[in-house]
Amino acid sequence: MVLDVAPLLRGEVKKIDIDYMLSPEQIDSVSFDDAHVVGVLTDNSGYMRLKLQATLPYHGSCARCLAPVDGVFSLDFERTVTTEGTIDEERLEELEDEYVVIDGHELSVDDTLCEELALSFPFRLLCSESCEGLCPKCGKPRSEGDCGCSTKEINPHFAILANFLTTMMKKTKNNININDKGCIHFLRRCNYGSTKEKSF
């Protein structure tokens, strides 16, 4: 939106109300509806201040369980408004997060506002903070209840040893618990003839 600020510059008004729809840039894995932007541009004895609030409806998926996630993201945007030539270009680049510049008698902040929306939008979406994600074996959302998959996991560093112990169990018919602690206990017994704590 291009805002005509001539009445403000001429002193005819002290503020200009702002209300319009903005089409934001789309990002990967998330779609946006148009953002509703409302705010005001005020002039206080030559000090001009722009205050905007953008509300942006979005549609995406949960980063943990892939469930659809819909919501509204809100952003407050404030800048001091200055006219061309008031601040030199080099200084203006350093203060780009604080100032916007009027071009003649027109002011447009759409590009800056879209950039702020993109930078401030959450890096990932969640259906809820307590989402437990998907079962890594069957892919069922854990929020839907127990899927029946085994939750026992063997440390990959002990995978070969676990296979060896399974074979030994079949031969000796000993009831050895195959887990990290059991593997270490068995190694200590075989290699050192004792179950006392020794370091590997």
C-alpha positions in Angstrom: 0.0 0.0 0.0 1.3 3.5 -0.9 0.2 6.0 1.7 -0.3 9.7 0.7 1.2 11.6 3.6 0.9 15.1 2.0 -1.8 16.2 4.5 0.4 15.3 7.4 3.4 17.1 5.9 1.3 20.2 5.3 0.1 20.2 8.9 -3.5 19.7 7.9 -3.9 16.6 10.0 -2.1 15.1 13.0 -2.6 11.5 12.2 -3.5 9.1 9.3 -5.3 5.9 10.1 -4.2 2.8 8.2 -6.2 -0.3 7.4 -5.5 -2.6 4.4 -4.8 -6.1 3.3 -1.3 -7.3 2.4 -0.2 -10.3 0.3 2.9 -11.8 2.0 5.6 -13.8 0.5 5.0 -17.6 0.7 7.5 -19.8 2.4 8.2 -23.6 2.1 5.7 -25.9 3.8 3.4 -23.0 4.9 0.7 -21.2 3.0 -0.5 -17.7 4.0 -3.8 -15.9 3.5 -3.6 -12.1 3.1 -2.5 -10.3 6.2 -4.7 -7.6 7.8 -2.7 -4.5 8.6 -4.0 -1.8 10.9 -2.3 1.1 12.5 -1.7 4.8 12.6 0.9 7.4 11.4 1.2 10.3 13.8 2.9 13.7 13.7 4.0 15.3 17.0 5.6 18.6 16.2 7.5 17.2 13.3 8.3 13.8 14.9 6.5 11.2 12.9 5.9 7.7 14.2 4.4 4.7 12.4 2.7 2.0 14.4 1.2 -1.1 12.7 -0.1 -4.5 13.6 -0.3 -7.3 11.1 -2.4 -10.4 11.6 -1.4 -13.2 9.3 -3.5 -16.4 8.9 -1.4 -19.5 8.1 -1.8 -23.1 7.2 0.9 -25.8 7.7 1.7 -29.1 9.4 3.1 -30.1 12.7 6.8 -30.6 12.7 6.4 -33.6 15.0 3.3 -35.5 14.0 2.5 -33.9 10.6 -1.1 -33.0 11.6 -2.6 -29.9 10.0 -1.9 -26.7 11.8 -3.9 -23.5 11.2 -3.5 -20.3 13.1 -3.0 -16.6 13.1 0.4 -15.0 13.6 0.5 -11.4 14.9 3.3 -8.9 14.4 3.8 -5.4 15.9 5.7 -3.1 13.6 7.0 0.4 14.6 9.3 2.8 12.8 10.2 6.5 13.0 9.3 8.2 9.7 11.6 10.7 8.1 11.8 12.6 4.8 14.5 12.2 2.2 17.8 13.9 2.9 17.2 14.2 6.6 19.5 11.3 7.3 22.5 10.5 5.0 22.4 7.1 3.2 25.2 5.5 5.1 23.6 6.3 8.4 20.2 5.3 7.2 21.5 1.8 6.3 22.7 1.4 9.9 19.3 2.5 11.2 17.1 0.6 8.8 15.4 -1.3 11.6 14.4 2.1 13.2 13.4 4.3 10.3 11.4 4.4 7.1 11.7 7.2 4.5 9.0 9.2 2.8 9.5 9.3 -1.0 8.2 12.8 -2.0 4.8 12.7 -0.3 4.3 8.9 -0.4 5.2 6.2 2.1 5.3 2.5 1.4 6.5 -0.1 3.9 5.1 -3.2 2.3 8.5 -4.7 1.4 9.9 -4.0 4.9 6.8 -5.4 6.6 6.8 -8.5 4.5 10.5 -9.1 5.4 9.7 -8.7 9.1 6.8 -11.2 8.8 9.1 -13.7 7.1 11.9 -13.3 9.7 9.6 -13.3 12.7 7.4 -16.2 11.7 8.1 -19.4 13.8 10.8 -21.7 12.4 8.6 -24.7 12.8 4.9 -25.3 13.7 3.5 -27.6 16.4 -0.1 -28.8 16.9 0.7 -28.4 20.6 3.7 -28.0 22.8 3.0 -31.4 24.3 2.9 -33.2 21.0 4.7 -36.6 21.2 5.1 -37.0 17.5 5.0 -40.3 15.5 5.9 -43.8 16.4 9.3 -44.3 14.7 8.4 -47.8 13.8 4.8 -47.7 12.4 4.3 -44.0 12.0 1.1 -43.8 14.0 0.6 -40.5 15.9 1.3 -41.1 19.5 -1.6 -38.8 20.4 -4.0 -41.5 19.0 -2.9 -44.0 21.7 -0.7 -47.0 22.0 0.2 -48.5 18.7 1.6 -51.8 20.2 5.1 -51.4 18.9 7.9 -52.4 21.3 9.6 -49.5 23.0 12.7 -51.4 23.9 15.7 -50.1 22.0 19.3 -51.6 21.8 22.1 -49.1 21.6 23.5 -49.5 18.0 27.0 -49.7 19.4 26.0 -53.0 21.0 24.0 -54.4 18.0 26.7 -57.0 17.1 27.1 -58.0 20.7 23.3 -58.3 21.1 23.3 -60.8 18.2 26.1 -62.7 19.8 24.3 -62.9 23.1 21.1 -64.1 21.4 23.1 -67.0 19.9 24.6 -67.7 23.3 21.2 -67.7 24.9 19.9 -70.3 22.5 23.0 -72.5 23.3 23.2 -72.1 27.0 19.4 -71.4 27.7 20.5 -68.8 30.2 17.9 -66.1 30.7 20.2 -63.1 29.9 18.5 -59.7 29.7 19.7 -58.1 26.4 20.1 -54.4 27.1 23.0 -52.1 27.6 23.6 -52.9 31.2 23.2 -56.6 30.6 25.7 -56.6 27.8 28.3 -54.7 29.9 27.7 -57.1 32.8 28.1 -60.1 30.6 31.4 -58.7 29.1 32.8 -58.0 32.5 32.0 -61.5 33.6 33.5 -63.2 30.5 36.6 -61.0 30.1 37.5 -60.4 33.8 35.9 -63.2 35.6 34.2 -60.8 37.9 31.2 -58.5 38.0 33.1 -55.7 39.8 33.0 -52.3 38.1 35.7 -51.9 35.6 36.1 -49.3 32.9 36.1 -50.0 29.1 
